[in-house]
Amino acid sequence: DTANLARGPLNEREVFLTFDGGSTANVTAAILDILKREGVHATVFLTGEYIQRYPGLTRRIVAEGHLVGNHTYSHPHLTTYSFNARQRTLAGVTQEFLKGQLQRTRDAFALVTGKTMSRLWRAPFGEFNAQILSWAQAEGYRHVCWTPHLDTLDWVASQADPLFKTPQQILQGLMR
């Protein structure tokens, strides 16, 4: 699918690592340290708010050779999925709204890094549908999702959360 990439070629033994930078830096520096130590590059999807809050980390991501994709400006819900498990476009989410979210992030990236952001994007919360993909595609973007049923839930930080997984559990899930 030219509008949405969710899986690489099945005949290649490759893994594409992606990370999302939304509103907090959490363990960004530690992740970057590990990637650098291991000589691994990743694609990092950043929001405009993240870029503005953490310009130093944004510049480090670029300087260390990682590809940066667009994760919208403010990480808004785009569909009704979180309310009813359906990917219907939310009221108020229009082509102009999405265009503005993507453009503001691209502008923030250029201002902080002096570089042009890639035309890859990831919808916040994995919320998208054919209409939203077509709007982004009209702006020159290709959506990158995680492989279906392969969300590692590594973003769940609290061990008290029933969704929490240890690094060992995440690795076991990936290897399966």
Secondary structure, 3 states (H helix, E strand, C coil): CCCEECCCCCCCCCCCCEEEECCCCCCHHHHHHHHHHHCCCCEEEECHHHHHHCHHHHHHHHHCCCEEEECCCCCCCCECHHHHCCCCECCCCCHHHHHHHHHHHHHHHHHHHCCCCCCEECCHHHCCCHHHHHHHHHCCCEEECCCCCCCCCCCCCCCCCCCCCCHHHHHHHHHC
